[in-house]
Amino acid sequence: MRVSRSRPPEGWEEVFSGLCVEASVIQAVLETRGLRAVTQQFSSQWLIGSVVDDCRVYVPVDQAEAARDALAESPDPLDDA
C-alpha cells in the first residue's frame, strides 16, 4: 500500500513525525503500554554530512488519544543520550 506523506493510512492516526531513531523509541513506548503502533520511513536526506531519516508513527484511530496520553506522560528517552 502506498501512503501519501500528507495523510496516514485509512483507519490510522499519526502520533509522531520526525527522526527514525526517535520513532523507534516511541513505538516501543507505545507497545509496552499495550497499544498497537507502526512506524513508516519515508526518506533519507543528507544534512551536514549525516543521513537524516524521516519517519512517522501511526496507531489505530481508536487508540490515538491513549497514545498521545502515554507519550505526554513518558519522559523523553533521548534527553539522557
ABEGO torsion letter per residue (X at the ends): XBBBAABBBBGBBBABBEBAAAAAAAAAAAAAAGBBBBBBBABBBBBGGBBBBBBBBBBBAAAAAAAAAAAAABBBAAAAX
